[in-house]
Amino acid sequence: MTMDNPKDRPGAKRSRAAARAALATTALASALLLTPSANAQATSQEQAADDIVVTAQKRDESVRDVPQSIVVVTGQTLSSQGIQRLEDLTAQFPGVSSYSFGGAGQTQINVRGISVGFDTAATVATYVDDIPFGSGSAYSGLSQIGLELGSFDVQRVELLRGPQGTLYGASALGGLLKYVLTPPQMNTLGGILQFEGAANEQSESYAVRGALNLPIVSDTLAVRVSGLHAYDGGMVDNVARGESNIDHYDKQVGRVSVAFAPTERLTLRATALLQRLDRHGSSEVYYSVATGRPIYGDWKNSQPNASRFRQKAELFSFGGEYDLGFASLQATVGRQRLINDYVQDASEAYPAVFGAFFPIDAASITSRLSLHKTTAEVRLASKGQRKLEYIFGLYYTDEDIIKFQRVGGTFQGVALPIDLGRFDIPATYREYAAYGNATYRFTDRLDATVGVRVSQNDQSFSQIGSGLIGVSNPGSSAKDTVATYLGTVRYHFSRDNMLYLRAASGYRPGGPNLVISDPATGKSLGATAFKNDTLWNYEVGVKLRPLPWLTTDISAFRIDWKDIQLPRIVNGIGVFANGGTARSEGVEFAVTARPLRAWTTTLSGAWIKSRLTEAAPDVGGIAGERLPNAPRWSLNASTDYELFRSGSLSGSVGASWKYVSDRTASFNGSGSAPQYVLPSFDTVDLRASLTNAHWDVSFYLRNVFDTRGQLSATTNFAFAGGPARVTVVQPRTVGVVLTTHF
């Protein structure tokens, strides 16, 4: 029986949304219309705050000079607003969506609508400094696995929209999410210690973070050590097992980073990052596919089998930079070890599939993934501004993947004597690449860049299967060579005003496929291989400062995507396929006003129309149908005001408003994942802080109006009449962050 929450009635929703939108737009309009006096105009120091240095193009440059759409969020912003989950981080970027598959650690992200819902491989690459996280192989299943760093010792997070194929290679066809961690400081002894506590109607959470910077030898050797322990109390209750807050989790992160400069020209660095995450259940709330309402009430699901997710991630890197005078020679070697263990309840699906063969009333999927990955990159980059600037590089990655999956069933609590399916899937992935970007400056104002990357991908794959649907594949391999391209033209009207044109391509590697047999006939089902998918992005943008206290970024783009890699469900097991073409086009914008020294207001947003241009029968999509999890509109507005400043003590307040329009979870004709529409929603957050030279106190109130916004939904197990599994915005949460600097 569904509960009718007055807050969810259409009239109430419209009234609240209108009120929140009015609040946000009034704040922005006030900022834009206010003419600052001479002594209240933005100072050069404040202008410099807009001039963040980023490494998007593998060289240090101002974010205002990068000829592409890029958004940057500082670690301080993430910390003061209590943003620790990947889904909360992506909400800071309009046009970026998250897609949860169970809770923390199992989150897929997409940019500019480049997704088909459950993606075979990642469409957005994730980097930690210069080290890629995750896998380029579809066999790993890591497109649904996210890195949950939050604000942990993070200097900034860079989000690059659009394909980054020439500099970052495979799987960056939608964009790039890059964590830039705080580096060791050669001559600074100090650190931070931070405590955070939060509570909502469902549970309480806390986190302890610390970092220590140690200069060992002045100007030569420094070490930075940091650590985190966090506990999230969870939100969701499992009515089938009578358990509360099943999705609570613990997270520990540790990092050691060393910087060594034996000469003025040579700098060496080494980093070790370890993360452990243990989540005890699923964060999915069960909603009716037909009515769009919670089946068992707010924050509830019904899973006969206990779910669990455990992740161990280890990232090691060693690199160096040598100043050749005319250029910089850089090299980095990375090593990644990732182990994911998870159990997923599948009781809505498999009893319906196999009930005709034997008694079964519940089922679960047990999976284990082990990834060992080595990467190496060397590049030569010109220094300073000159007539011809360049970056040339070589890249290599070596992945060894072992994936285990078991589908088990029970009847009246007793395990079946035979597995429904059991698969051991060892795979390898090798990528060899050479790339180069060259920029020619025709004048001080006009320049053009061309780039190309040629990659060779070698893959091997075998399958050892047993159980009712598990069959064995003695092994197969695939080799492919792919080129990606980049072209940009940039024109500076003045130092702070720029127009750019950009065309870039990206791809994901294909490979051999999983083999599934028909339980009735024993014949193999599905294709034995799948191809690369590729896309081209065409973009025009401006970055303007029409007034000393006002900046405006606007970009318009069109993306053509072909041979789309699609998940295809065969007897409840996912395989890979290609099909259809798609187009995504839209506009992104960001306006930042600082009319007073103490007041900053920002409005940013994206309008995106992403649709199939050719039918994709494997997923039930027809030409003209919208792509899943791609809102037409996403808007963010924020305002921050410094109330007072007395010596080193200052106080400030702020507010944020976010809006996401409706989305679809699947395709209308899908037989394996029924369509579900996620309604539009908006949220309001408030914050306040006190700061001096030695300590900070930040307070936040997130989701002020306690909106039950639906972030994402999966319906892969709903084909037999089961529920949509929906991830919902956290309930109204109050928190405090105490930080001491020493």
N, C-alpha and C positions, 0 to 999 in steps of 0.2 A: 504494500500500500504506500502510495506516494504522499509526502507531506507538502502542503501548499504554504510556502514561506511568503508572507506578505512582501518581503523585500524583493521577491522575484516576479511580482506581478508586472505586466508590461507597462502600465501607467506609472507605477512607482519607479521602474527602471528608467523610463524616459525623463521623468522629473529629476531624478538624481543625476543622470548623465548630463542633462542640460545645466543643472546648477554647477556641477564640477567643471564643465567646459567653460561656463561663463566666468568662473573664478580664475581659471588659467588664462583665458584670453584677455580678461580685464587687467591682470598683472602684466602681461606682455604689452598690451596696448599702452598702459601707463608708462612703461619703460621706453617705448618707441616714441611716444608723443612728448615726453618730458625733455625740454631743451636744457642741457646742463650749463651751469654758469662756469665762468673761467676757472674758479678754484675748485669746482666739483667735477671737472672733466677727467676722463681716464688719463692717468699719468703714463709715462713711458714704461714704468715698472709694471703697471697693470696690463699694458699692451703686450709686454713680454710674456705675461702669463698665458696669452693666447698662442704664443709662438712656441709650442711644444716641439721638441726635437724627437723625431721618430726614425725607425729603421725599416720602414715599409719596403723600400727599394734596395735593401742591403747596403745602405750607406746612411750616415747621419745627415738629416736635412729637416728643415722646418715643415711642420704639418701643413702650413699654408702654401708651400711650394710643391707639394706632391701632386702630380697631374692625374689624380684619380680620387674616387670617393673613399674617404677614410674617416673613422671616428675613433677618438681616444678617450679613455676613462682612466683617471689616476687611481692608484691604490688607496690614497687617502679618501677619495670620494667613496670607493667601495666600502671601506672600513667604517666611515662615519654614518653611512646609511644602512649598515647591517647586511650588506649584499655578500652572501657567501655561497649560494647555490648557483650552478651554471644557468638554470632557467631564469634566475633573477638577474644575472649578469647580462644575458642576451636581451632581456627586456629593456636594457638601457639603450639599445640600438634599434631605432625604427627600421623596418624592412627585414629584420632578423627574427626568425621564429625558432622556438625549441619544441622538441617532440619527445616526451618522456615515455619510457617503456618499463616503468616499474618504480622509479624513484631516483634518489641520488646515485650517481655513477652510471645510470642508464639513460642518457639524454643525447639526442641527435639534434643538430642545429642545421638550419638552412638559411641562405641569404638570397634576396631578390627572387624568391619564389621557386628556386631550383631544387625541387624535391618531388617525389611521387608518394610521399608519406613514409612508408617503411623502405628506406633506401638500401640498395644492395651493398654499396660502399659509400664512404663519406663524400659529400659534395663540398664540404668546407674543411680545409686543412687546419690543424692545430699545431702551433709551435710553442715551445718553451725556450726563450732566447733563440738560439740557432738550431735547436734540436726538434725534429718533428715528433709528435706524439701520435701513437696509433699505428695503423697499418695501411698500406696501399692495396692490399689484397681483399677481394670480396669474401674470401673463405674465412677470414678472421671474425666477421660479424661485428667489427669494431665501429661501424658507422653509428651504432646505437650506444656506444660507450663514450662518456665524456670525462674530461679531467676536471675535478672539483677542487681547484686551488682557492677559489674565493679571493680574498684580499691578502692571502698569506705572503708576506714579504714581497709583494708585487709593487713595482715602481709604476707601471701603467699596463693597460691592455689596449692593443691596437686591433681594430676591426677593419679589414680591407674588403670592400664590396666589389664583386666581379671577379672573373678568372685571373689567377696569378700564375699561369702555366709556365712562363719563361723563367721566372726566378725560383718558383717553389714546386713546379713539377706536377705529378699526378695527384688527383683528388682535390686540387685547389680550384676546381672549375666554377664553384659558386662564390668563393671568397677565402679569406684567411683570418683566423683568430690567433693572435700572438700575445702570449704572456711575456712581458719584459720584467725580469726579476731585479731586485735591488742589488747592485754589484758591490763588492768590497771597496772601501775607501782607504787610500794609502796612508793618510795622515789624520784620521779621525778615530779617536777612542770613544766609544759610546754605544748606546743601544736603546731599545724600547722594550717595555713590558706592557701587555695589554690584556684586559679582562672584559669579557662581554657576557651579558645575561639578557635573556629574552623570554617572554611568556605570552601565551594566547589561550583561548578557551579550551584548547585540546591538551597542551603540555607546556613544559618549560625546557629551555635550552641554554647552553653556556659554551664558552670558548676561552682558552688561554693561549696567548701568542707571545713569543719573545724573540728578540734578535740582538746579537752582540757583534760589534765590529771591532776587530783587533788589528791595529797597525803593528806588525812585528819589526820591520825595518823601515825607517822613514823613506818614503818615495820609492820603495823597492818591493816590499812584501806585506800583504795584508790578508786577513782571514775574516770571513763573515759566517756566523753560525746562527741558525734560526730554527724555531720549532713551533708546533701547533698541536694542541689537543682540543677537540670539539665534540660536543654531544648535542644531537638534535632529538628532542623528545617525541617527534612524530605527530601525525594527525589522524590517521585512518584506523578504524576498528573493523575487525573481521567477525561478522555475526555468525558465520558457520562454525567457528571455533571458539567463540566467546572471548576473543582477545582484543585488548585495547592498544591503540598507538603502535600497531604492528610495524610501522615503517620507521621506528626510531633507529638512529644509527650513531656510531662512533667513528671519528676520523682523526688520524694522526699524520702529521707531515713533519719531516726533518730535512734540513738542507745545510750543507757545508760548501762554501765557495772560497777559492784561493786565487788571488791575483799576484803575479810575480813579474817585475820589470827589471831584469838584470842589466839592461842597458837602456839608453834613451830611445832606441829604435825598436826594441823588442819587448812585447808584453805577452805573458802566458797566463792562462786561466784554466781552472779545473773546478768542476761542480759535481756534487752528488745530491740528488733529490729523491727522497723515499716517501711514499704515501701508502697508507693503509686505510681502507674504508670497509666497515662491516654494517650492513643494513639488514634488519631482522624481518622485514616483510615488505609488501607492496604498498606504494602510495596511491594506487589507482582506486578511484571511487566508481561504483557501478551505477551507470545511467541507462535508462531505457532507450533503445535505438528508436523506438516508435514515438515516444513522447518527449524525449530530451530531459527527463526529470530523474533525480536519484531514486533508485529502486528501493533501497533500504533506509533512506534518509541521508542527511549530510554526513560526510566523512565516513562512509561505510561501504564495505564490499562483502562478498561471501565466497570464501575460498576454502574448500575442504582440506586442501593440502597447504601446509605452511610454505611460504615463499622466503627466499633469502638471497642476498647478493653480497659477495665479498670480493674485494679488489686489492691486489698488491701491485704497486707500480714503482719501478726503480729506473731512474734516469741518471746516466753518468755522461759527462762531457769533458773533453780536454781540447783546448784550442790555443791559438796564438795569432799574433799580428806583428808583422815586421814592416817597418817604414823604409821603403826603398828610395824615398826622396820624391821620385816622379809618380809613385803609386804605392798602394798598400797591399801587401801579400797576406792573406788570411787563410787559416786552415782550422777545421773543426772535425773532431771525431766524437761520435756519440754512441752510447750503448743503452738499450732499453730492454727491460725485462718486465713483462706484464702478465699477471695471472688473475683471471676472473673465474669465480665459482658462483653459480647461481641456480636456484630452483624456482620454477615458475609453475603456478597452478594452471591447468588446462582442462578443467572439468567441464567447461561449457562446450568443448569441441570434440574431443576424442571419443567419449561415449556415444555421441551421435554418429561418428564415422564407423566405429567398430562394434556398435551394439547389435548389429545384425549377425555378427559372427560368434559372439560369446557375451555373457553377462559382464557389464562394466558400468560403474556409476561415478567414477572419479578418475582423474589422470593428472600427471605432472610431467614436466620436462626438466631434466637435470643436465646441466651443461658445465663444461670446464674448458677454458681457453688458455693456452700458454703461448706467449709470443716472445721470441728472442730476436732483437733487431739491432743491427749495426749500421751506422751511417758514417759517411766520410765526405767532406766537401772542402775544396780548395778554390780560392778565387783571387783574382787580381783586379783591384779597383783603382782607377785614377784618383788623384787627390786635388781638392780645390776646384774652383771654377776655371775652366779653360775652354778653348774653342771646341775641342773634341774630348768628351768624357766617356768612360767605358767601364764595364764590368764583364770579365770573362771567368767562367768557372767550370769545374768538373764535379760531378756528384755521383755517389754510389750508395746503394742500400742493399742490405742482405737480411731477409726475414725468414725465420723458421717458425712455423705455426703448427701446433698440435691442438686439434679441436675434438672434444668428446661430447656426444649428445645421446641421452637416453630418454625414451618416452615410455613411461610406466603407467600401468592402470591398476585400479583396485575395485573390488565389488564388496559392498557392505563392510568396508574396512580391512579386507583381506587382499593382499597383493596377488595379482594374477601370476600364474606359473611361468608365463613367457613375456618377454618384453614386447611392447608394440613395435618398437624400433630402437636400434642401437647402432651408433655410428662412431667410428674412429677415423678422423680425417687429418692426416698429416699433409702439409703443404709447404711449399717454398715460394718466395718471391724475390727476384733480383731486379734492380733497376740500375742502368748505367746511363749517365746523361752528360751532355756538354751544352753549355749555354753561353749567351753573350748578349749584352745590351750596349748600344752605343748612342750617345747624345751629341748632336752637332748644334752649336750655337751660331746661328746666322747673324744675329745682332745681340745686343745686351738684353733685348726684350723677347726675341723669337728664337725658339729652339725646337728640334724634333728628335725623337728617339725611335729606334728600331731594335727589335730583339727577336731571338729565336732560341729554341731549346729542342734538341733532338734526344729522345729517350728510347732506350731499348729495354723492354720488359721480358724477363724469362720467368716462367712459372711452371711448377710441377704440382701434382695433386693426385692423391689416391684415397680410396674409401674402403674401409673394412666394415661391412654391415652385417647385422643379424637381427633376429626378431621377425615379426610379421611382415613389416614393410622394408626392412633393411637388407640391401643387397650390396655386394662388393664390386669395386672398380679397381682392377689391378694397377691402374695408374695411367695418367696422361699428362701431357705437357703442352705449353703454348709459348710462342715467342712472337713479339711484335715490335715494330719500330714506329714511333709517333713523333711528329713535330708540332710544336706550339709556337705561336707568333705574337708579337706585340708591336704596335705602332702608336706613337703619341705626337701631337703637336701642341706646344704651349706658348702662349703669348701674354706677356705682362704689359697691361696698359700703364701700370705704374708699379712701384715697389710692392704695394699691398692689394693690387687688383689683377686678377689673372683669368684668362680663358684657356680651356684645354679641350682637345679632341683625343679620343682614345679608342683603339680597336685591339682586342686581345682574345686569344683562344685558350681553351682548357680541355682536359680529357680525364676519363677514368679508365684504367686498363680492364680488358675483358679476360677470358680464360676458360678452362674446361669446367664442366658443370657436375653437380651432384646427380647421382643416378637413383631414381625411386622406382619401385616395382608396384604393379597393380596387384593387390592381395587376391583378387579373383582369378586373374589370368596369368600372373607372374611376369608379364611383359613390362619392359621399361617405359616410364612415362617422362615426358619433357625433353627438351633439347639437350644435346651432349656438350654444347659449348655456347658461349655468349661473347659478344664483340665489345670493343671499346665504344663508349659514347663520347661525343665531342660537342662543343658549343663555341659560338662566337659572340662576343659582347661588343656593342658599339655604343659609345658614350660621349656626351658633350657636357661640359660643366664650367661653372664660374666660381671663383673664390674672391670675394669683394670685401673691402672695408670702406664703405661710402662715407662714414664719419669716424672720427678717432675712437668713438666709444661703441661702434656698431660693426659686426662682421656678419656676412651672409655667404653661405655655400649652397649652391643649387646644381644638381646633376640630373640629366635625363638619359635613359639607356634603353637599349633593345637587345635582347638575347635570343639567339636561334639555337635550339638544342635538338640534336638528332641521334638516332639509334639509342634511345633512352634505355638504360639498364633498369629492368623491372623485376620486382619480386613476384614469383608465381607460386601459388600454393598448390601442391600436388598431394592429395591424401593427408592434408594437415602439415606437410613438410614444405619448407620454403626452398625453391630452386631459383635459378637466374634465367632471364630472358631479355631480349631486345625488342623494342617495338615503339612505333610512333615517333612523332616530332612535336616539339613544343616551342612556344614563344612567350617570353616574359618581357614586358616593357613597363616603364614607370618613371617617376620623378622622386628624387630625394632632396630634402632641404634642411638647413639648420640656420637659425638666426640667433645671434648672441648680442645682447645689449648690456652695456655697463654705463648707464647714464650718470651714475654717482659712483664715487670711489668705493662706497660700501655696498652697492647694489648690483647684482648680476641676474639677468633673466634670459632664459633660453627657450626657444620653441623649435622643435625638430620633428620631422615626419617623413613618411614615404607613402606614395600611392603606387601600387603595383598591380598590374593585370597579367597574370600568368595562366596560360591555357594550352591545351593540346591543339596542335594544328593538323594532326593526323591521328587517326584512331589507334588505340593501344589495346587490342582485344584481350591480352593476357591479364590485364587488370580491370577490364570492363570500361575503359575510357573511350569516349567518342570525340571526334573533332569538335573543337569549340568548348569542351568541358574544362573547367578550371582545375588547376593542379592543387593537390591537398595541402593543407596547413599553410596556405598563403593568403593572409588577409589583404583585402583591397586597400585598406587604410590602417596605418599605425602612426600614432602621434604621441609625442612627449613634450611636456612643458614643465619648466622648473624656475623657481625664483629663490634667491638667497640674499639676505640683508644683514649686514654687520650692525648690530644695535649700538655697540659702544666699543671704544678702545682707550685704555688707560695704562700707559706704560706697556708692559708685555702682556697684559690681560685684555682679552677681547671676548665679546659674546655675539652670537649670530643665530638667526632663525632661517628656516627654509621650508619650501613645500614643492611637491612634484605631483604631476597628473599624467597618467598614461591611458591611452585608448587603443584598443585593438578591435577591428571590425570582424564580422563573422567569417568563418573558415569551414572547409569541408575536411573530413578525415580520410576519405577514400574517393572512389569513382562510383557514379550512379549505377553502372551495370556490373559491378564487381560481384562475383558469386562467392568469393572467399572472404572478403572484407566488406560487409554491408556499409552503405553510406550513412554517415552521421554528420549533422551540421552543428558546429560549435558556435553559439551565439556571441555577438559582440559584447564587450565589457570594458569598464574603465575602473581605475583605482586611483586613490589619492594617498600620498605619504606626507608626513610632517617630520621636521627635525629641528634640533636646537643644539648649540654647543657652547662651551666655555673653554678658552684656550689661553695658556701662558707659555713661557719659555720651557717649562719643565713638565707640564702635564696638560692633558686634554680630557674633557668630559663631553661625550656626545649622547644625546637622547634621540630616539626615533620612534615614530608611530607609523607602522606600515599598514596599508589597506584600511584606512580610517573608517570607511563606510561598510567594512566587513563584506565585501563583494564576493560572491561565489563565481568568480571568473573561471571559465574553462580554458586552460592553456593548450591542451592537446588531448586527443582521443585515439585509441587503437580499437579496431573491430575485427582483428584477425581471427579471434576465437568466437565471433558472434554469428557465423554463417548458419548455425543450427538453432538460432533464436536466442542466443545468449546476449549479455549486456555489452554496451560500449564501456571500455575501461578508460576513465577520464582522469586527467591530472588537473587539479583545481588550485587556484591561487591560495596561498597560505591565508588563514583567517587573520583578523585584526591582531597585530602583534606589537607589543611595546618592548623596547629594549634600551639598554644603556651600555656604552663602551667607555671604559676608563683606560687611559693611556698615560704612561709615565716615560719620560725621556731622561736618559742619564749619560 
